[in-house]
Amino acid sequence: MIGTPWILVDETIDDSDNVVATCADIDGLFADPPEPPVERYTLLDCTPAGRLRAACDGSGPTWLGNIGLEAEYPPDSFVAELLDVTVLKSSRTGRHGPLDVILEGRLRQPPKRAPEADSFLLTGIDADGEDDFGACAGIDGVIRDRPGPPPRPAALLGCRPGTRLQRAIDVLERGGARHRRWVNASIFSADRDGTATRLLDTGLGAEVAAVRPSALGDGLVDVTFEPTYADAVGPPRPARAREVWQRWQQGRPTEPAGWAGYDRELRQEWAGAALAHHRHGPDRKPGATVYLDGRHVTDEEGFYCAIGEAVNGPGGYFGWNLGALHDCLRGGWGLSPGFRLVWHDSAVARKHLVPGYDRRWWAPSLTMEQLLELLAADGADVDLR
């Protein structure tokens, strides 16, 4: 039999019988989510301002970045964000009236219902903040049918069922009610040293649909789960993230910069694994000095990996996005506020953290200046070298 690197636990049960299953692999755990599709939208009866107005001068397609849409009244009744927007053309319904502006872009989160408002405020979102883009009376193309991919099934391979999963399997074999075949569990990564680490916010929630003997070992089974309204395992980790978690299952890193050879996606996953494996301890006192190796900080994700190691050693965590970094800077994650950060080879980050548009996050790129401002605002004394 091969190892059982995954443990599924029902965390709603506070007893020793909460292990749903152990298994060698989980089909459906690692999968890439679809990108927001490119669509066309029309701002109806628009009175543009700022860069949006300049883009409507008839000179041809003009890229703008992101545009926020918000109902003017009632306030907060409708909010949406268009991503990576290009103005294709504009036209007037009369000689002097408002414009109809045709855009091409993506939608961050499709609204669930049509807006009731008859006036919308438009906001440009870029690296410098927000710009007034004017207003429009209506928006065509934002509310539409968007048939997404069907919910994905999942399977526990090389599985040894616990009591609760075995009960669901027994119900399936007796032809019992579907709701009694439902299994809900958090997913834990089992490291070689016996440590079980929760896989961030990923879990299993679905009905047992089929069971068969497993080729991975005597007495083991492969259990297939049928989704209902959502993926059987969700949210999945990126498809290539398996490599990162397999490395961590061999043991916590003992050498720094184990993440340096990864691209942005896997660096982000490395920082997520560091978060999952983080164990809280006492903070160092205010005024402590930490040293950041900046040789590999070629992107935002690289900074999070590097500062995690500067504060908490190889495989250390100290934030994996700006919000999390802010939380860590307030204390409780290895350092008290008011520390000194000596940033070696800072020229690497200054070369790469520059203004632009980040199509990994569909947002303006984080710049070196913005990062330094955030660190200073939270009390860090940064010494660039």
C-alpha positions as CSV (number, residue, x, y, z in Angstrom):
1,M,0.0,0.0,0.0
2,I,1.2,3.5,-0.7
3,G,1.0,6.3,1.9
4,T,-2.2,8.0,3.0
5,P,-1.3,11.7,2.7
6,W,-4.9,12.9,3.0
7,I,-7.2,12.8,6.0
8,L,-10.8,13.9,5.9
9,V,-12.3,15.1,9.2
10,D,-15.8,16.2,10.2
11,E,-15.0,19.2,12.3
12,T,-18.6,19.6,13.4
13,I,-18.1,16.5,15.6
14,D,-16.0,17.0,18.7
15,D,-15.0,13.5,19.5
16,S,-12.5,10.8,18.6
17,D,-14.8,9.4,15.9
18,N,-14.6,12.5,13.6
19,V,-12.2,11.0,11.0
20,V,-14.3,10.5,7.9
21,A,-11.6,8.7,5.9
22,T,-7.9,8.5,5.0
23,C,-6.8,8.1,1.4
24,A,-3.8,8.1,-0.9
25,D,-5.2,10.7,-3.3
26,I,-8.2,12.9,-4.0
27,D,-9.3,13.2,-7.6
28,G,-10.8,16.7,-7.9
29,L,-8.7,18.3,-5.2
30,F,-6.4,20.1,-7.6
31,A,-8.1,21.9,-10.6
32,D,-7.8,25.3,-12.2
33,P,-10.9,27.6,-12.0
34,P,-12.1,29.1,-15.2
35,E,-11.1,32.7,-16.0
36,P,-13.8,35.3,-16.3
37,P,-14.8,35.2,-20.0
38,V,-14.3,38.2,-22.3
39,E,-17.6,39.9,-22.9
40,R,-19.1,43.1,-24.3
41,Y,-21.0,45.7,-22.4
42,T,-22.7,49.0,-23.2
43,L,-23.0,52.0,-20.9
44,L,-26.3,53.5,-22.0
45,D,-26.9,57.3,-21.9
46,C,-23.5,57.8,-20.5
47,T,-22.0,61.2,-19.5
48,P,-18.3,60.1,-19.2
49,A,-15.6,61.9,-17.2
50,G,-11.9,61.7,-16.8
51,R,-10.0,59.0,-18.7
52,L,-13.3,57.4,-19.8
53,R,-14.2,60.7,-21.5
54,A,-10.9,60.9,-23.2
55,A,-11.3,57.3,-24.5
56,C,-14.5,58.3,-26.2
57,D,-12.9,60.7,-28.6
58,G,-13.2,58.4,-31.6
59,S,-9.5,57.7,-31.9
60,G,-10.0,53.9,-31.7
61,P,-9.9,51.2,-29.0
62,T,-8.5,52.5,-25.8
63,W,-7.6,50.3,-22.8
64,L,-8.7,51.7,-19.4
65,G,-8.2,49.0,-16.8
66,N,-11.0,48.3,-14.3
67,I,-14.3,50.2,-13.9
68,G,-16.5,50.0,-10.9
69,L,-20.3,50.3,-11.3
70,E,-22.5,51.4,-8.4
71,A,-26.1,52.2,-8.3
72,E,-26.6,55.9,-7.4
73,Y,-29.9,55.3,-5.7
74,P,-30.7,53.3,-3.7
75,P,-27.0,53.3,-2.6
76,D,-25.3,49.9,-2.3
77,S,-28.2,48.2,-4.1
78,F,-26.0,47.2,-7.0
79,V,-22.2,47.0,-7.2
80,A,-20.1,45.4,-9.9
81,E,-16.6,45.6,-11.3
82,L,-15.6,45.3,-14.9
83,L,-12.0,44.1,-15.4
84,D,-9.3,44.8,-18.0
85,V,-11.7,47.0,-19.9
86,T,-11.1,48.4,-23.4
87,V,-13.4,51.1,-24.8
88,L,-14.2,50.0,-28.4
89,K,-16.4,52.9,-29.6
90,S,-19.0,55.4,-28.5
91,S,-21.9,57.0,-30.3
92,R,-24.5,59.7,-29.6
93,T,-28.2,59.2,-29.9
94,G,-28.6,62.8,-30.7
95,R,-26.3,65.7,-31.7
96,H,-25.6,66.8,-28.2
97,G,-26.8,64.2,-25.8
98,P,-25.2,61.5,-23.7
99,L,-23.2,58.6,-25.2
100,D,-23.7,54.9,-25.6
101,V,-20.2,53.5,-24.9
102,I,-19.3,49.9,-26.0
103,L,-16.8,48.2,-23.8
104,E,-14.9,44.9,-23.9
105,G,-13.8,43.3,-20.7
106,R,-14.6,40.8,-18.0
107,L,-16.8,40.8,-14.9
108,R,-15.3,40.0,-11.5
109,Q,-18.4,38.6,-9.9
110,P,-21.6,38.3,-12.0
111,P,-24.6,39.9,-10.1
112,K,-27.3,37.5,-9.1
113,R,-30.2,39.9,-10.0
114,A,-30.9,42.9,-12.2
115,P,-30.4,46.3,-10.8
116,E,-33.4,48.4,-9.9
117,A,-31.6,51.7,-10.2
118,D,-31.9,54.0,-13.2
119,S,-28.6,55.8,-12.6
120,F,-25.1,54.4,-12.1
121,L,-21.9,56.0,-10.9
122,L,-18.7,54.9,-12.8
123,T,-15.3,54.8,-11.1
124,G,-11.9,54.1,-12.8
125,I,-9.7,51.9,-10.7
126,D,-5.9,52.1,-11.2
127,A,-2.6,52.1,-9.4
128,D,-3.2,55.7,-8.2
129,G,-6.6,55.0,-6.6
130,E,-10.0,55.8,-8.0
131,D,-11.0,58.3,-10.7
132,D,-14.5,59.7,-11.4
133,F,-15.6,58.2,-14.7
134,G,-19.0,59.9,-14.8
135,A,-22.4,58.2,-14.8
136,C,-24.8,56.3,-17.0
137,A,-28.5,55.5,-17.0
138,G,-28.2,51.8,-17.8
139,I,-25.8,49.0,-18.4
140,D,-26.4,46.4,-21.1
141,G,-24.6,43.0,-21.0
142,V,-23.8,42.7,-17.3
143,I,-27.0,40.8,-16.5
144,R,-27.1,37.8,-18.8
145,D,-27.3,34.0,-18.8
146,R,-23.9,32.6,-18.2
147,P,-24.0,28.8,-18.2
148,G,-21.0,27.7,-16.3
149,P,-19.3,24.3,-16.2
150,P,-21.3,21.6,-14.4
151,P,-20.3,20.9,-10.8
152,R,-17.3,18.6,-10.7
153,P,-17.4,15.2,-9.0
154,A,-14.6,13.9,-6.8
155,A,-13.2,10.6,-5.7
156,L,-11.2,9.3,-2.7
157,L,-8.6,6.9,-4.1
158,G,-7.0,4.2,-1.9
159,C,-9.5,5.1,0.8
160,R,-10.0,3.6,4.2
161,P,-13.4,4.7,5.3
162,G,-14.1,5.9,8.9
163,T,-17.4,5.3,10.7
164,R,-19.3,8.1,9.0
165,L,-18.2,7.4,5.5
166,Q,-18.9,3.7,6.0
167,R,-22.4,4.5,7.1
168,A,-23.0,6.5,3.9
169,I,-21.6,3.6,1.8
170,D,-23.9,1.2,3.6
171,V,-26.9,3.4,2.7
172,L,-25.8,3.5,-0.9
173,E,-25.5,-0.3,-1.1
174,R,-29.0,-0.7,0.5
175,G,-30.5,1.9,-2.0
176,G,-31.3,4.3,0.9
177,A,-32.2,7.9,0.8
178,R,-29.8,10.2,-0.9
179,H,-29.5,12.7,1.9
180,R,-28.2,9.9,4.1
181,R,-25.3,9.4,1.6
182,W,-24.2,13.0,2.1
183,V,-20.6,13.4,3.5
184,N,-19.1,16.7,4.7
185,A,-15.5,16.9,5.7
186,S,-12.5,19.2,5.9
187,I,-9.4,18.0,4.1
188,F,-6.1,17.7,6.0
189,S,-2.6,17.1,4.6
190,A,-0.8,14.3,6.4
191,D,2.9,15.0,6.7
192,R,5.6,12.4,7.0
193,D,6.2,13.2,10.7
194,G,2.5,12.5,11.5
195,T,1.4,16.1,11.6
196,A,-2.0,16.7,10.1
197,T,-2.5,20.2,8.5
198,R,-5.8,21.7,7.4
199,L,-5.7,22.4,3.6
200,L,-6.7,26.0,4.1
201,D,-10.5,26.3,3.4
202,T,-10.9,23.3,1.0
203,G,-13.4,20.6,1.9
204,L,-15.6,17.8,0.6
205,G,-19.4,18.2,0.5
206,A,-21.2,15.7,-1.7
207,E,-23.2,12.4,-1.9
208,V,-21.5,9.0,-2.1
209,A,-22.3,7.8,-5.6
210,A,-20.2,4.7,-6.2
211,V,-17.7,2.4,-4.4
212,R,-15.2,-0.1,-5.9
213,P,-12.2,-2.0,-4.7
214,S,-9.0,0.1,-5.1
215,A,-5.9,-1.0,-7.0
216,L,-3.8,0.9,-4.5
217,G,-4.0,-1.7,-1.8
218,D,-5.8,-4.7,-0.3
219,G,-8.9,-3.7,1.7
220,L,-9.0,-0.2,0.3
221,V,-11.7,1.3,-1.8
222,D,-12.2,4.1,-4.3
223,V,-15.2,6.2,-3.4
224,T,-16.8,8.5,-6.0
225,F,-18.9,11.5,-4.9
226,E,-21.6,13.1,-7.0
227,P,-21.9,16.9,-6.7
228,T,-25.3,18.6,-6.3
229,Y,-25.3,22.4,-6.6
230,A,-21.5,22.9,-6.3
231,D,-18.2,21.1,-6.9
232,A,-17.8,18.0,-4.7
233,V,-14.5,19.4,-3.5
234,G,-14.2,23.1,-3.1
235,P,-12.6,25.4,-3.5
236,P,-10.0,23.3,-5.3
237,R,-6.4,24.2,-5.1
238,P,-4.7,25.1,-8.5
239,A,-3.9,22.1,-10.6
240,R,-0.1,22.5,-10.3
241,A,-0.3,23.1,-6.5
242,R,0.0,19.3,-5.9
243,E,3.8,19.7,-6.3
244,V,4.0,22.2,-3.4
245,W,1.9,20.2,-1.0
246,Q,3.8,17.0,-1.8
247,R,7.0,18.8,-0.9
248,W,5.6,20.0,2.4
249,Q,4.3,16.5,3.2
250,Q,7.9,15.4,3.2
251,G,8.5,17.7,6.2
252,R,8.8,21.4,6.9
253,P,11.5,23.1,4.9
254,T,14.8,23.3,6.6
255,E,16.6,25.5,4.0
256,P,15.5,29.0,2.9
257,A,14.2,29.9,-0.6
258,G,12.7,26.5,-1.4
259,W,10.1,28.5,-3.3
260,A,12.5,30.5,-5.4
261,G,12.3,28.3,-8.5
262,Y,8.5,28.6,-8.6
263,D,6.4,30.9,-10.7
264,R,3.9,33.3,-9.2
265,E,1.0,30.8,-8.9
266,L,3.1,28.2,-7.0
267,R,4.8,30.9,-4.9
268,Q,1.3,31.9,-3.8
269,E,0.6,28.3,-2.9
270,W,3.9,28.0,-1.0
271,A,2.8,30.9,1.1
272,G,-0.6,29.3,1.6
273,A,1.1,26.1,2.7
274,A,3.3,28.1,5.1
275,L,0.1,29.7,6.5
276,A,-1.5,26.2,7.0
277,H,1.6,24.9,8.8
278,H,2.1,28.0,10.9
279,R,2.2,27.5,14.6
280,H,1.7,30.6,16.8
281,G,4.4,31.4,19.4
282,P,5.4,34.6,21.3
283,D,6.2,37.6,19.3
284,R,9.7,39.1,19.4
285,K,9.7,42.4,21.3
286,P,9.3,45.8,19.6
287,G,12.5,47.0,18.0
288,A,13.6,43.6,16.8
289,T,15.6,43.4,13.6
290,V,14.9,40.9,10.8
291,Y,16.8,40.4,7.6
292,L,15.1,39.8,4.3
293,D,16.9,38.0,1.5
294,G,15.6,39.9,-1.6
295,R,17.5,38.1,-4.3
296,H,14.3,36.2,-5.5
297,V,11.7,38.9,-4.9
298,T,10.7,39.3,-8.5
299,D,7.0,39.5,-7.9
300,E,4.5,40.2,-5.1
301,E,4.2,36.6,-4.2
302,G,7.9,36.3,-3.8
303,F,7.9,39.1,-1.3
304,Y,5.4,37.2,0.9
305,C,7.6,34.1,0.8
306,A,10.7,36.1,1.6
307,I,9.3,38.1,4.5
308,G,7.8,34.9,5.9
309,E,11.2,33.4,6.0
310,A,12.8,36.6,7.3
311,V,10.4,36.6,10.3
312,N,9.7,32.9,11.0
313,G,12.6,30.9,9.3
314,P,12.5,28.5,6.3
315,G,8.9,27.9,5.3
316,G,7.8,30.7,7.6
317,Y,4.6,32.7,7.1
318,F,4.0,36.5,7.5
319,G,1.2,37.2,5.1
320,W,0.2,36.0,1.6
321,N,-1.7,39.0,0.3
322,L,-1.8,42.7,1.3
323,G,-4.7,42.2,3.8
324,A,-2.9,39.3,5.5
325,L,0.4,41.2,5.5
326,H,-1.4,44.1,7.3
327,D,-2.8,41.7,9.9
328,C,0.7,40.2,10.5
329,L,2.3,43.6,10.9
330,R,-0.1,44.4,13.7
331,G,1.4,41.6,15.8
332,G,0.6,38.0,16.7
333,W,2.6,36.3,13.9
334,G,6.1,36.3,15.2
335,L,6.9,40.1,15.5
336,S,5.6,42.9,17.6
337,P,4.8,46.2,15.7
338,G,7.7,48.6,15.5
339,F,10.4,46.2,14.1
340,R,13.3,47.0,11.8
341,L,13.4,45.2,8.4
342,V,16.8,45.1,6.7
343,W,16.0,44.3,3.0
344,H,19.0,43.0,1.2
345,D,19.2,43.1,-2.6
346,S,16.2,45.4,-2.6
347,A,17.1,46.5,-6.2
348,V,15.6,43.2,-7.5
349,A,12.2,44.1,-6.2
350,R,12.5,47.7,-7.3
351,K,13.1,46.5,-10.8
352,H,10.1,44.2,-10.9
353,L,7.5,45.7,-8.7
354,V,6.6,48.5,-11.1
355,P,3.3,50.1,-12.3
356,G,1.2,48.0,-14.6
357,Y,-1.8,45.7,-14.8
358,D,-1.8,42.3,-13.1
359,R,-3.8,39.8,-15.1
360,R,-3.2,37.2,-12.4
361,W,-5.4,39.2,-10.0
362,W,-7.2,41.4,-12.6
363,A,-6.1,44.5,-10.7
364,P,-3.4,47.2,-10.9
365,S,0.0,45.8,-10.1
366,L,1.5,46.3,-6.6
367,T,4.5,48.6,-6.9
368,M,7.6,48.9,-4.7
369,E,6.5,52.3,-3.5
370,Q,3.1,51.1,-2.4
371,L,4.6,48.2,-0.6
372,L,7.0,50.4,1.3
373,E,4.2,52.8,2.2
374,L,2.1,49.9,3.6
375,L,5.1,48.7,5.7
376,A,5.8,52.2,7.0
377,A,2.1,52.9,7.8
378,D,2.1,49.7,10.0
379,G,5.2,50.8,11.9
380,A,8.0,48.9,10.1
381,D,11.3,50.6,9.8
382,V,12.6,49.4,6.4
383,D,16.3,49.6,5.6
384,L,16.8,49.1,1.9
385,R,20.2,47.7,0.9
